[in-house]
Amino acid sequence: MIAKDLVRQLAYKYGFSHVGIAKAEYMDEEAHRLEKWLFDGNHGEMTYMEGHFDLRVDPTKLVPGAKSVISLLYNYHTEATRIDPQAPRLSTYAYGQDYHKVVRKKLKYMLADLRNEIGDVQGRGFVDSAPVMERDWARRAGNGWIGKNTLLIHPKAGSFFFLAELIVDLDLQPDAPMKDYCGTCRKCIDACPTEAIADHGYSVDGSKCISYLTIELRNSIPEVFSGKMENWMFGCDICQDVCPWNRFAQPHNEPAFLPKPGLLEMRKSDWQDITEEKFEVLFAGSAVKRTKLQGLKRNIAFLRKQDK
């Protein structure tokens, strides 16, 4: 219990708003669900999802001797938005610096502190950068439930969180999973313009998701999605924006996630004429660099076709 209390203290010290513990073990139920999701082709061109299946469902293969998965949530919610309502939309998680680098550094410091306090602790930190089923570990660790939009939802804080894990060989007392409070609500299902969320919820066809189409997809966006993109040029927040639980979301206080200067002042015409130089200024150190200027311009051009 002393070690578990220390874990919580360190998590809050480094800005994580929620922390939970799960036993490091093979994920049998989740493995069957992932296998079916892949078999049905819901991953689209994300062929990397097919690889390292054994690592995804067994944390002891990522960290030999692992006994606990420490699940951590880092808030990125913001009420800031673009000044031109006609300008293409950018998912709020990408407003500031690349969260992979920001959160990974905090995990590194947290693990170092654990070692300083306890001794030889074997472990690794992960933040959307390895074959780790983050939402499932967060659910197992009691940090929320997985909603009908397949995102983790916390009843007191919503879903605007980055998920991270420390997989360690510390034998920590696990927390209990949380009840699902989605009930009969289907706001996310009905609001998704591309019908990516299954009618019963709890499953998303990734090949139809706007986030997939604007970030992961390397080929041209299929014409079947013309008129359905809701002006999103990178990512999408629709299923989170309509979720009633996000009325409890609070603005983050992480300076690294503040919008880059000039980003929200960009008007529709500015985005249509964006240059390589402007792209580098706006998105230096940003997750948006993943799509590169070419990908962003492809998305903007697809949106422009809808205006004609």
Phi and psi in degrees as GROMACS dihedral restraints (atoms count N, CA, C in turn):
[ dihedral_restraints ]
;  ai    aj    ak    al  type     phi  dphi    fc
    3     4     5     6     1   -63.1    20    10
    4     5     6     7     1   -43.2    20    10
    6     7     8     9     1   -64.6    20    10
    7     8     9    10     1   -39.1    20    10
    9    10    11    12     1   -66.6    20    10
   10    11    12    13     1   -40.8    20    10
   12    13    14    15     1   -62.0    20    10
   13    14    15    16     1   -38.7    20    10
   15    16    17    18     1   -64.4    20    10
   16    17    18    19     1   -41.3    20    10
   18    19    20    21     1   -58.2    20    10
   19    20    21    22     1   -45.1    20    10
   21    22    23    24     1   -65.0    20    10
   22    23    24    25     1   -43.7    20    10
   24    25    26    27     1   -60.1    20    10
   25    26    27    28     1   -43.8    20    10
   27    28    29    30     1   -68.7    20    10
   28    29    30    31     1   -37.0    20    10
   30    31    32    33     1   -60.3    20    10
   31    32    33    34     1   -46.4    20    10
   33    34    35    36     1   -68.7    20    10
   34    35    36    37     1   -34.5    20    10
   36    37    38    39     1   -58.1    20    10
   37    38    39    40     1   -39.2    20    10
   39    40    41    42     1   -95.4    20    10
   40    41    42    43     1    14.9    20    10
   42    43    44    45     1    93.3    20    10
   43    44    45    46     1     1.5    20    10
   45    46    47    48     1   -73.9    20    10
   46    47    48    49     1   136.3    20    10
   48    49    50    51     1   -90.7    20    10
   49    50    51    52     1   -23.3    20    10
   51    52    53    54     1  -141.3    20    10
   52    53    54    55     1   144.8    20    10
   54    55    56    57     1  -143.5    20    10
   55    56    57    58     1   139.6    20    10
   57    58    59    60     1  -145.9    20    10
   58    59    60    61     1   162.7    20    10
   60    61    62    63     1  -121.1    20    10
   61    62    63    64     1   136.9    20    10
   63    64    65    66     1  -128.6    20    10
   64    65    66    67     1   151.9    20    10
   66    67    68    69     1   -72.3    20    10
   67    68    69    70     1   132.3    20    10
   69    70    71    72     1   -76.6    20    10
   70    71    72    73     1   108.0    20    10
   72    73    74    75     1  -155.4    20    10
   73    74    75    76     1   167.2    20    10
   75    76    77    78     1   -62.1    20    10
   76    77    78    79     1   136.6    20    10
   78    79    80    81     1   -98.7    20    10
   79    80    81    82     1    85.2    20    10
   81    82    83    84     1   -66.1    20    10
   82    83    84    85     1   -54.2    20    10
   84    85    86    87     1   -60.5    20    10
   85    86    87    88     1   -44.6    20    10
   87    88    89    90     1   -66.8    20    10
   88    89    90    91     1   -33.4    20    10
   90    91    92    93     1   -63.6    20    10
   91    92    93    94     1   -43.8    20    10
   93    94    95    96     1   -64.2    20    10
   94    95    96    97     1   -40.9    20    10
   96    97    98    99     1   -66.3    20    10
   97    98    99   100     1   -43.0    20    10
   99   100   101   102     1   -64.0    20    10
  100   101   102   103     1   -41.2    20    10
  102   103   104   105     1   -59.6    20    10
  103   104   105   106     1   -43.7    20    10
  105   106   107   108     1   -67.4    20    10
  106   107   108   109     1   -42.0    20    10
  108   109   110   111     1   -59.6    20    10
  109   110   111   112     1   -42.3    20    10
  111   112   113   114     1   -69.1    20    10
  112   113   114   115     1   -42.0    20    10
  114   115   116   117     1   -60.5    20    10
  115   116   117   118     1   -34.8    20    10
  117   118   119   120     1   -78.7    20    10
  118   119   120   121     1    -3.5    20    10
  120   121   122   123     1    77.0    20    10
  121   122   123   124     1    21.1    20    10
  123   124   125   126     1   -71.9    20    10
  124   125   126   127     1    -7.5    20    10
  126   127   128   129     1   -90.6    20    10
  127   128   129   130     1    -2.8    20    10
  129   130   131   132     1    57.3    20    10
  130   131   132   133     1  -127.3    20    10
  132   133   134   135     1   -87.8    20    10
  133   134   135   136     1     5.0    20    10
  135   136   137   138     1   -79.0    20    10
  136   137   138   139     1    66.7    20    10
  138   139   140   141     1   -63.8    20    10
  139   140   141   142     1   -21.3    20    10
  141   142   143   144     1   -63.1    20    10
  142   143   144   145     1   -20.6    20    10
  144   145   146   147     1   -67.1    20    10
  145   146   147   148     1   -21.7    20    10
  147   148   149   150     1   -79.8    20    10
  148   149   150   151     1   -22.7    20    10
  150   151   152   153     1   -82.6    20    10
  151   152   153   154     1   159.8    20    10
  153   154   155   156     1    53.7    20    10
  154   155   156   157     1    40.0    20    10
  156   157   158   159     1   -57.2    20    10
  157   158   159   160     1   -41.9    20    10
  159   160   161   162     1   -64.0    20    10
  160   161   162   163     1   -33.0    20    10
  162   163   164   165     1   -71.7    20    10
  163   164   165   166     1   -34.1    20    10
  165   166   167   168     1   -64.7    20    10
  166   167   168   169     1   -34.1    20    10
  168   169   170   171     1  -107.3    20    10
  169   170   171   172     1     2.5    20    10
  171   172   173   174     1  -141.9    20    10
  172   173   174   175     1    99.3    20    10
  174   175   176   177     1   -64.6    20    10
  175   176   177   178     1   -20.8    20    10
  177   178   179   180     1   -71.9    20    10
  178   179   180   181     1   -14.6    20    10
  180   181   182   183     1   -84.0    20    10
  181   182   183   184     1   -20.4    20    10
  183   184   185   186     1   -85.8    20    10
  184   185   186   187     1   -38.0    20    10
  186   187   188   189     1  -131.8    20    10
  187   188   189   190     1    96.6    20    10
  189   190   191   192     1   -55.5    20    10
  190   191   192   193     1   132.4    20    10
  192   193   194   195     1    84.5    20    10
  193   194   195   196     1     5.8    20    10
  195   196   197   198     1   -61.2    20    10
  196   197   198   199     1   138.4    20    10
  198   199   200   201     1  -121.4    20    10
  199   200   201   202     1   -23.5    20    10
  201   202   203   204     1  -140.1    20    10
  202   203   204   205     1   146.5    20    10
  204   205   206   207     1  -112.6    20    10
  205   206   207   208     1   115.8    20    10
  207   208   209   210     1   -90.9    20    10
  208   209   210   211     1   113.2    20    10
  210   211   212   213     1   -96.6    20    10
  211   212   213   214     1   132.3    20    10
  213   214   215   216     1  -130.2    20    10
  214   215   216   217     1   142.2    20    10
  216   217   218   219     1  -115.7    20    10
  217   218   219   220     1   134.6    20    10
  219   220   221   222     1  -123.6    20    10
  220   221   222   223     1   117.4    20    10
  222   223   224   225     1   -67.5    20    10
  223   224   225   226     1   135.4    20    10
  225   226   227   228     1  -129.8    20    10
  226   227   228   229     1    12.4    20    10
  228   229   230   231     1   -64.6    20    10
  229   230   231   232     1   138.9    20    10
  231   232   233   234     1  -145.2    20    10
  232   233   234   235     1   149.9    20    10
  234   235   236   237     1   -99.0    20    10
  235   236   237   238     1    -0.8    20    10
  237   238   239   240     1   -66.9    20    10
  238   239   240   241     1   144.5    20    10
  240   241   242   243     1  -150.8    20    10
  241   242   243   244     1   168.9    20    10
  243   244   245   246     1   -66.1    20    10
  244   245   246   247     1   147.3    20    10
  246   247   248   249     1   -80.5    20    10
  247   248   249   250     1   -25.6    20    10
  249   250   251   252     1   -99.3    20    10
  250   251   252   253     1   107.8    20    10
  252   253   254   255     1   -63.6    20    10
  253   254   255   256     1   -15.1    20    10
  255   256   257   258     1   -90.0    20    10
  256   257   258   259     1   -10.3    20    10
  258   259   260   261     1   -69.9    20    10
  259   260   261   262     1   148.5    20    10
  261   262   263   264     1   -56.6    20    10
  262   263   264   265     1   150.6    20    10
  264   265   266   267     1   -99.7    20    10
  265   266   267   268     1   147.3    20    10
  267   268   269   270     1  -125.5    20    10
  268   269   270   271     1   129.7    20    10
  270   271   272   273     1   -57.1    20    10
  271   272   273   274     1   137.5    20    10
  273   274   275   276     1   -63.9    20    10
  274   275   276   277     1   -22.2    20    10
  276   277   278   279     1   -66.1    20    10
  277   278   279   280     1   -18.3    20    10
  279   280   281   282     1  -102.0    20    10
  280   281   282   283     1    11.6    20    10
  282   283   284   285     1   -65.4    20    10
  283   284   285   286     1   -38.2    20    10
  285   286   287   288     1  -110.9    20    10
  286   287   288   289     1  -143.7    20    10
  288   289   290   291     1   -72.1    20    10
  289   290   291   292     1   158.8    20    10
  291   292   293   294     1   -59.5    20    10
  292   293   294   295     1   117.9    20    10
  294   295   296   297     1   -63.3    20    10
  295   296   297   298     1   -27.8    20    10
  297   298   299   300     1   -55.6    20    10
  298   299   300   301     1   -47.6    20    10
  300   301   302   303     1   -72.7    20    10
  301   302   303   304     1   -40.7    20    10
  303   304   305   306     1   -64.7    20    10
  304   305   306   307     1   -50.7    20    10
  306   307   308   309     1   -74.2    20    10
  307   308   309   310     1   -35.1    20    10
  309   310   311   312     1   -61.2    20    10
  310   311   312   313     1   -37.4    20    10
  312   313   314   315     1   -64.5    20    10
  313   314   315   316     1   -39.1    20    10
  315   316   317   318     1   -65.9    20    10
  316   317   318   319     1   -38.1    20    10
  318   319   320   321     1   -63.7    20    10
  319   320   321   322     1   -40.0    20    10
  321   322   323   324     1   -60.7    20    10
  322   323   324   325     1   -45.8    20    10
  324   325   326   327     1   -66.6    20    10
  325   326   327   328     1   -39.8    20    10
  327   328   329   330     1   -64.1    20    10
  328   329   330   331     1   -42.7    20    10
  330   331   332   333     1   -65.7    20    10
  331   332   333   334     1   -38.0    20    10
  333   334   335   336     1   -63.6    20    10
  334   335   336   337     1   -41.3    20    10
  336   337   338   339     1   -65.0    20    10
  337   338   339   340     1   -38.8    20    10
  339   340   341   342     1   -60.4    20    10
  340   341   342   343     1   -42.9    20    10
  342   343   344   345     1   -66.2    20    10
  343   344   345   346     1   -38.2    20    10
  345   346   347   348     1   -64.4    20    10
  346   347   348   349     1   -36.0    20    10
  348   349   350   351     1   -85.3    20    10
  349   350   351   352     1   -35.5    20    10
  351   352   353   354     1  -105.5    20    10
  352   353   354   355     1   -35.1    20    10
  354   355   356   357     1   122.9    20    10
  355   356   357   358     1  -144.6    20    10
  357   358   359   360     1   -73.6    20    10
  358   359   360   361     1    99.8    20    10
  360   361   362   363     1  -111.8    20    10
  361   362   363   364     1   119.1    20    10
  363   364   365   366     1   -89.8    20    10
  364   365   366   367     1   130.9    20    10
  366   367   368   369     1  -177.7    20    10
  367   368   369   370     1   172.1    20    10
  369   370   371   372     1  -142.3    20    10
  370   371   372   373     1   149.7    20    10
  372   373   374   375     1  -103.7    20    10
  373   374   375   376     1   145.6    20    10
  375   376   377   378     1  -137.6    20    10
  376   377   378   379     1   139.6    20    10
  378   379   380   381     1  -146.8    20    10
  379   380   381   382     1    89.8    20    10
  381   382   383   384     1    52.9    20    10
  382   383   384   385     1    36.5    20    10
  384   385   386   387     1  -134.9    20    10
  385   386   387   388     1     9.3    20    10
  387   388   389   390     1  -153.9    20    10
  388   389   390   391     1   167.7    20    10
  390   391   392   393     1   -72.7    20    10
  391   392   393   394     1    73.5    20    10
  393   394   395   396     1  -122.5    20    10
  394   395   396   397     1   130.3    20    10
  396   397   398   399     1   -84.7    20    10
  397   398   399   400     1    80.9    20    10
  399   400   401   402     1   -62.0    20    10
  400   401   402   403     1   -45.3    20    10
  402   403   404   405     1   -64.2    20    10
  403   404   405   406     1   -37.9    20    10
  405   406   407   408     1   -68.2    20    10
  406   407   408   409     1   -37.9    20    10
  408   409   410   411     1   -68.4    20    10
  409   410   411   412     1   -37.9    20    10
  411   412   413   414     1   -63.6    20    10
  412   413   414   415     1   -40.2    20    10
  414   415   416   417     1   -64.8    20    10
  415   416   417   418     1   -46.2    20    10
  417   418   419   420     1   -61.2    20    10
  418   419   420   421     1   -33.1    20    10
  420   421   422   423     1   -84.9    20    10
  421   422   423   424     1     2.5    20    10
  423   424   425   426     1    80.2    20    10
  424   425   426   427     1    20.3    20    10
  426   427   428   429     1   -88.8    20    10
  427   428   429   430     1     7.3    20    10
  429   430   431   432     1   146.3    20    10
  430   431   432   433     1  -173.7    20    10
  432   433   434   435     1  -119.7    20    10
  433   434   435   436     1   161.0    20    10
  435   436   437   438     1   -90.0    20    10
  436   437   438   439     1   116.3    20    10
  438   439   440   441     1   -78.1    20    10
  439   440   441   442     1  -178.7    20    10
  441   442   443   444     1   -66.0    20    10
  442   443   444   445     1   -21.1    20    10
  444   445   446   447     1   -87.6    20    10
  445   446   447   448     1     6.3    20    10
  447   448   449   450     1    69.1    20    10
  448   449   450   451     1    12.0    20    10
  450   451   452   453     1   -97.5    20    10
  451   452   453   454     1   153.4    20    10
  453   454   455   456     1   -73.3    20    10
  454   455   456   457     1   132.6    20    10
  456   457   458   459     1  -124.2    20    10
  457   458   459   460     1   128.8    20    10
  459   460   461   462     1  -104.2    20    10
  460   461   462   463     1   131.7    20    10
  462   463   464   465     1   -65.3    20    10
  463   464   465   466     1   -17.8    20    10
  465   466   467   468     1  -109.7    20    10
  466   467   468   469     1     0.0    20    10
  468   469   470   471     1  -145.7    20    10
  469   470   471   472     1    -2.8    20    10
  471   472   473   474     1    81.2    20    10
  472   473   474   475     1  -143.8    20    10
  474   475   476   477     1  -132.5    20    10
  475   476   477   478     1     2.0    20    10
  477   478   479   480     1   -81.1    20    10
  478   479   480   481     1    72.9    20    10
  480   481   482   483     1  -134.6    20    10
  481   482   483   484     1   146.3    20    10
  483   484   485   486     1   -86.8    20    10
  484   485   486   487     1   140.5    20    10
  486   487   488   489     1  -102.9    20    10
  487   488   489   490     1   141.3    20    10
  489   490   491   492     1  -144.7    20    10
  490   491   492   493     1   161.0    20    10
  492   493   494   495     1  -141.8    20    10
  493   494   495   496     1   147.1    20    10
  495   496   497   498     1  -116.8    20    10
  496   497   498   499     1   115.9    20    10
  498   499   500   501     1   -98.7    20    10
  499   500   501   502     1   117.9    20    10
  501   502   503   504     1  -133.1    20    10
  502   503   504   505     1   164.2    20    10
  504   505   506   507     1   -92.4    20    10
  505   506   507   508     1    14.0    20    10
  507   508   509   510     1   -78.0    20    10
  508   509   510   511     1   135.5    20    10
  510   511   512   513     1   -90.6    20    10
  511   512   513   514     1    90.4    20    10
  513   514   515   516     1  -101.5    20    10
  514   515   516   517     1   148.2    20    10
  516   517   518   519     1   -68.4    20    10
  517   518   519   520     1   123.4    20    10
  519   520   521   522     1   -69.5    20    10
  520   521   522   523     1   154.4    20    10
  522   523   524   525     1   -93.8    20    10
  523   524   525   526     1   159.9    20    10
  525   526   527   528     1   -84.8    20    10
  526   527   528   529     1   140.8    20    10
  528   529   530   531     1   -60.7    20    10
  529   530   531   532     1   159.9    20    10
  531   532   533   534     1  -102.3    20    10
  532   533   534   535     1   150.7    20    10
  534   535   536   537     1   -67.5    20    10
  535   536   537   538     1   150.4    20    10
  537   538   539   540     1   -81.9    20    10
  538   539   540   541     1   124.1    20    10
  540   541   542   543     1  -112.7    20    10
  541   542   543   544     1    20.3    20    10
  543   544   545   546     1   -69.3    20    10
  544   545   546   547     1   -32.3    20    10
  546   547   548   549     1    58.8    20    10
  547   548   549   550     1  -136.1    20    10
  549   550   551   552     1   -91.5    20    10
  550   551   552   553     1     0.4    20    10
  552   553   554   555     1   -60.7    20    10
  553   554   555   556     1   138.9    20    10
  555   556   557   558     1  -139.3    20    10
  556   557   558   559     1    29.0    20    10
  558   559   560   561     1   -57.8    20    10
  559   560   561   562     1   -42.7    20    10
  561   562   563   564     1   -66.6    20    10
  562   563   564   565     1   -38.3    20    10
  564   565   566   567     1   -63.4    20    10
  565   566   567   568     1   -47.5    20    10
  567   568   569   570     1   -72.5    20    10
  568   569   570   571     1   -26.7    20    10
  570   571   572   573     1   -83.9    20    10
  571   572   573   574     1   -20.9    20    10
  573   574   575   576     1   -67.0    20    10
  574   575   576   577     1   114.7    20    10
  576   577   578   579     1   -70.6    20    10
  577   578   579   580     1   -19.9    20    10
  579   580   581   582     1  -102.8    20    10
  580   581   582   583     1     4.9    20    10
  582   583   584   585     1    55.8    20    10
  583   584   585   586     1    41.8    20    10
  585   586   587   588     1   -75.4    20    10
  586   587   588   589     1   -26.9    20    10
  588   589   590   591     1   -87.8    20    10
  589   590   591   592     1   129.9    20    10
  591   592   593   594     1   -56.2    20    10
  592   593   594   595     1   150.3    20    10
  594   595   596   597     1   -61.1    20    10
  595   596   597   598     1   -26.9    20    10
  597   598   599   600     1   -91.5    20    10
  598   599   600   601     1    -5.9    20    10
  600   601   602   603     1    80.6    20    10
  601   602   603   604     1   179.9    20    10
  603   604   605   606     1    68.4    20    10
  604   605   606   607     1    10.8    20    10
  606   607   608   609     1  -153.1    20    10
  607   608   609   610     1   135.0    20    10
  609   610   611   612     1  -122.5    20    10
  610   611   612   613     1   131.5    20    10
  612   613   614   615     1   -80.6    20    10
  613   614   615   616     1    99.5    20    10
  615   616   617   618     1   -56.1    20    10
  616   617   618   619     1   -30.9    20    10
  618   619   620   621     1   -70.4    20    10
  619   620   621   622     1   -10.1    20    10
  621   622   623   624     1  -106.8    20    10
  622   623   624   625     1   -11.2    20    10
  624   625   626   627     1   -71.1    20    10
  625   626   627   628     1   134.9    20    10
  627   628   629   630     1   -60.8    20    10
  628   629   630   631     1   -35.9    20    10
  630   631   632   633     1   -61.3    20    10
  631   632   633   634     1   -42.3    20    10
  633   634   635   636     1   -63.8    20    10
  634   635   636   637     1   -46.6    20    10
  636   637   638   639     1   -63.0    20    10
  637   638   639   640     1   -33.3    20    10
  639   640   641   642     1   -96.2    20    10
  640   641   642   643     1   -11.0    20    10
  642   643   644   645     1  -124.4    20    10
  643   644   645   646     1   -53.8    20    10
  645   646   647   648     1   -81.3    20    10
  646   647   648   649     1   -37.1    20    10
  648   649   650   651     1   -66.8    20    10
  649   650   651   652     1   125.4    20    10
  651   652   653   654     1   -95.0    20    10
  652   653   654   655     1   -26.1    20    10
  654   655   656   657     1   -83.7    20    10
  655   656   657   658     1  -177.5    20    10
  657   658   659   660     1   -65.3    20    10
  658   659   660   661     1   147.3    20    10
  660   661   662   663     1   -70.5    20    10
  661   662   663   664     1   125.5    20    10
  663   664   665   666     1   -58.5    20    10
  664   665   666   667     1   142.1    20    10
  666   667   668   669     1   -63.1    20    10
  667   668   669   670     1   -19.9    20    10
  669   670   671   672     1   -61.3    20    10
  670   671   672   673     1   -19.5    20    10
  672   673   674   675     1   -96.2    20    10
  673   674   675   676     1     4.1    20    10
  675   676   677   678     1   -62.4    20    10
  676   677   678   679     1   130.7    20    10
  678   679   680   681     1    84.1    20    10
  679   680   681   682     1     1.8    20    10
  681   682   683   684     1  -118.4    20    10
  682   683   684   685     1     4.9    20    10
  684   685   686   687     1   -86.0    20    10
  685   686   687   688     1    -8.2    20    10
  687   688   689   690     1    52.9    20    10
  688   689   690   691     1    30.3    20    10
  690   691   692   693     1    70.0    20    10
  691   692   693   694     1    22.3    20    10
  693   694   695   696     1   -87.6    20    10
  694   695   696   697     1   125.4    20    10
  696   697   698   699     1  -105.1    20    10
  697   698   699   700     1   -16.7    20    10
  699   700   701   702     1  -154.4    20    10
  700   701   702   703     1   110.5    20    10
  702   703   704   705     1    75.5    20    10
  703   704   705   706     1  -172.0    20    10
  705   706   707   708     1  -164.3    20    10
  706   707   708   709     1   140.0    20    10
  708   709   710   711     1  -118.3    20    10
  709   710   711   712     1     8.6    20    10
  711   712   713   714     1   -55.1    20    10
  712   713   714   715     1   -50.4    20    10
  714   715   716   717     1   -69.3    20    10
  715   716   717   718     1   -16.9    20    10
  717   718   719   720     1   -88.2    20    10
  718   719   720   721     1   -40.1    20    10
  720   721   722   723     1   -61.2    20    10
  721   722   723   724     1   -33.3    20    10
  723   724   725   726     1   -90.2    20    10
  724   725   726   727     1    -9.2    20    10
  726   727   728   729     1   -69.5    20    10
  727   728   729   730     1   122.3    20    10
  729   730   731   732     1   -58.4    20    10
  730   731   732   733     1   -28.0    20    10
  732   733   734   735     1   -69.4    20    10
  733   734   735   736     1   -19.1    20    10
  735   736   737   738     1   -79.1    20    10
  736   737   738   739     1     2.0    20    10
  738   739   740   741     1   -68.5    20    10
  739   740   741   742     1   -16.1    20    10
  741   742   743   744     1   -94.9    20    10
  742   743   744   745     1    -2.5    20    10
  744   745   746   747     1   -66.8    20    10
  745   746   747   748     1   136.7    20    10
  747   748   749   750     1  -112.3    20    10
  748   749   750   751     1   146.4    20    10
  750   751   752   753     1   -59.8    20    10
  751   752   753   754     1   141.1    20    10
  753   754   755   756     1   -71.5    20    10
  754   755   756   757     1   165.8    20    10
  756   757   758   759     1  -126.9    20    10
  757   758   759   760     1    34.8    20    10
  759   760   761   762     1   -99.2    20    10
  760   761   762   763     1   109.0    20    10
  762   763   764   765     1   -54.3    20    10
  763   764   765   766     1   -33.7    20    10
  765   766   767   768     1   -66.1    20    10
  766   767   768   769     1   -19.5    20    10
  768   769   770   771     1   -99.2    20    10
  769   770   771   772     1     5.6    20    10
  771   772   773   774     1   -68.0    20    10
  772   773   774   775     1   146.1    20    10
  774   775   776   777     1   -58.1    20    10
  775   776   777   778     1   139.6    20    10
  777   778   779   780     1   -60.4    20    10
  778   779   780   781     1   143.2    20    10
  780   781   782   783     1   -54.1    20    10
  781   782   783   784     1   128.5    20    10
  783   784   785   786     1    88.9    20    10
  784   785   786   787     1   -11.8    20    10
  786   787   788   789     1   -63.3    20    10
  787   788   789   790     1   -51.0    20    10
  789   790   791   792     1   -79.0    20    10
  790   791   792   793     1    -9.1    20    10
  792   793   794   795     1   -86.9    20    10
  793   794   795   796     1    -8.9    20    10
  795   796   797   798     1   -64.0    20    10
  796   797   798   799     1   129.5    20    10
  798   799   800   801     1   -95.9    20    10
  799   800   801   802     1   171.6    20    10
  801   802   803   804     1   -54.5    20    10
  802   803   804   805     1   -45.9    20    10
  804   805   806   807     1   -66.2    20    10
  805   806   807   808     1   -32.7    20    10
  807   808   809   810     1   -63.8    20    10
  808   809   810   811     1   -41.3    20    10
  810   811   812   813     1   -68.3    20    10
  811   812   813   814     1   -37.2    20    10
  813   814   815   816     1   -67.1    20    10
  814   815   816   817     1   -26.7    20    10
  816   817   818   819     1  -108.2    20    10
  817   818   819   820     1    17.5    20    10
  819   820   821   822     1   -60.9    20    10
  820   821   822   823     1   137.4    20    10
  822   823   824   825     1  -105.1    20    10
  823   824   825   826     1   169.2    20    10
  825   826   827   828     1   -59.9    20    10
  826   827   828   829     1   -40.8    20    10
  828   829   830   831     1   -63.6    20    10
  829   830   831   832     1   -44.4    20    10
  831   832   833   834     1   -66.6    20    10
  832   833   834   835     1   -39.8    20    10
  834   835   836   837     1   -59.6    20    10
  835   836   837   838     1   -43.3    20    10
  837   838   839   840     1   -65.6    20    10
  838   839   840   841     1   -38.0    20    10
  840   841   842   843     1   -67.5    20    10
  841   842   843   844     1   -45.9    20    10
  843   844   845   846     1   -71.4    20    10
  844   845   846   847     1   -32.9    20    10
  846   847   848   849     1  -122.5    20    10
  847   848   849   850     1    21.8    20    10
  849   850   851   852     1   -61.4    20    10
  850   851   852   853     1   126.0    20    10
  852   853   854   855     1    71.1    20    10
  853   854   855   856     1    19.3    20    10
  855   856   857   858     1  -106.5    20    10
  856   857   858   859     1   154.9    20    10
  858   859   860   861     1   -64.9    20    10
  859   860   861   862     1   -19.5    20    10
  861   862   863   864     1   -66.6    20    10
  862   863   864   865     1   -21.3    20    10
  864   865   866   867     1   -60.4    20    10
  865   866   867   868     1   -19.3    20    10
  867   868   869   870     1   -60.8    20    10
  868   869   870   871     1   -37.1    20    10
  870   871   872   873     1   -85.2    20    10
  871   872   873   874     1   -13.9    20    10
  873   874   875   876     1    62.6    20    10
  874   875   876   877     1   164.6    20    10
  876   877   878   879     1   -60.2    20    10
  877   878   879   880     1   -39.9    20    10
  879   880   881   882     1   -58.7    20    10
  880   881   882   883     1   -43.2    20    10
  882   883   884   885     1   -68.4    20    10
  883   884   885   886     1   -40.0    20    10
  885   886   887   888     1   -65.2    20    10
  886   887   888   889     1   -41.6    20    10
  888   889   890   891     1   -66.9    20    10
  889   890   891   892     1   -34.4    20    10
  891   892   893   894     1   -59.6    20    10
  892   893   894   895     1   -45.7    20    10
  894   895   896   897     1   -64.2    20    10
  895   896   897   898     1   -43.5    20    10
  897   898   899   900     1   -63.9    20    10
  898   899   900   901     1   -40.4    20    10
  900   901   902   903     1   -64.4    20    10
  901   902   903   904     1   -37.0    20    10
  903   904   905   906     1   -65.4    20    10
  904   905   906   907     1   -38.1    20    10
  906   907   908   909     1   -67.3    20    10
  907   908   909   910     1   -37.9    20    10
  909   910   911   912     1   -62.8    20    10
  910   911   912   913     1   -35.4    20    10
  912   913   914   915     1   -61.6    20    10
  913   914   915   916     1   -30.3    20    10
  915   916   917   918     1   -71.3    20    10
  916   917   918   919     1   -22.3    20    10
  918   919   920   921     1   -78.5    20    10
  919   920   921   922     1   -18.5    20    10
